[in-house]
């Protein structure tokens, strides 16, 4: 009798793991997970609120969390800041 000469189960499992790793790497480097990064770095996530200017933040008793915060500038325009502790 001849032994079957096919791929072993171990080789198939290793190939599947390598493919999964490659898919994850491609997704990371093509920006597929970009939405996650935006949500994590949002002003509200760090406990702040977007206001138009730094003086508007400090004038209302707030503390400047981040100047030029990306999501604040996207919503309110250039010069807006992330402000925390507003009354």
C-alpha positions in Angstrom: 0.0 0.0 0.0 1.1 3.5 -0.8 0.8 6.3 1.8 -1.2 9.3 0.7 1.0 12.3 0.0 -1.1 15.3 0.8 -0.7 18.3 3.0 -0.6 17.5 6.7 -3.2 19.0 9.1 -0.4 21.0 10.8 0.6 22.6 7.5 -3.0 23.6 6.7 -3.4 25.2 10.2 -0.2 27.1 9.8 -1.2 28.4 6.4 -4.6 29.6 7.8 -2.9 31.4 10.7 -0.5 33.1 8.2 -3.4 34.2 6.0 -5.3 35.7 9.0 -2.2 37.6 10.1 -1.7 38.9 6.5 -5.4 40.1 6.3 -5.0 41.9 9.7 -1.8 43.6 8.5 -3.4 44.7 5.3 -6.4 46.1 7.1 -4.2 48.0 9.5 -2.0 49.6 6.9 -4.8 50.5 4.5 -6.7 52.4 7.2 -9.5 50.0 7.7 -9.4 50.6 11.5 -9.2 54.4 11.1 -12.7 54.8 12.6 -11.6 53.2 15.8 -8.7 55.7 16.2 -11.0 58.6 15.6 -13.4 57.5 18.3 -10.7 56.8 20.8 -9.2 60.3 20.3 -12.4 62.3 20.3 -12.9 65.2 22.6 -15.8 63.7 24.4 -13.8 60.5 25.1 -11.1 62.5 27.0 -13.9 64.2 29.0 -14.1 67.5 27.1 -16.5 69.5 25.0 -15.7 71.4 21.8 -15.8 75.2 22.0 -15.0 77.8 19.4 -11.9 79.4 21.0 -9.5 79.0 23.9 -10.8 82.2 25.6 -14.4 80.8 25.4 -13.2 77.8 27.3 -11.3 79.6 30.1 -13.9 82.4 30.3 -16.6 79.9 31.2 -14.4 78.3 33.9 -13.2 75.4 31.8 -9.8 73.9 31.4 -8.1 73.5 28.1 -7.9 69.8 27.3 -6.4 70.0 23.8 -5.9 72.9 21.4 -6.5 72.1 17.7 -8.2 68.8 18.5 -9.1 67.1 15.2 -12.8 66.3 15.9 -13.4 69.8 17.3 -11.9 71.5 14.2 -13.9 69.2 12.0 -17.2 70.2 13.7 -16.5 73.9 14.6 -13.7 74.9 12.3 -10.1 76.0 12.7 -9.1 77.5 16.1 -11.7 75.4 18.1 -10.5 73.6 21.2 -11.4 70.7 23.4 -12.4 72.1 26.8 -13.1 70.2 30.1 -14.9 71.2 33.3 -17.3 73.6 31.7 -20.0 74.9 34.1 
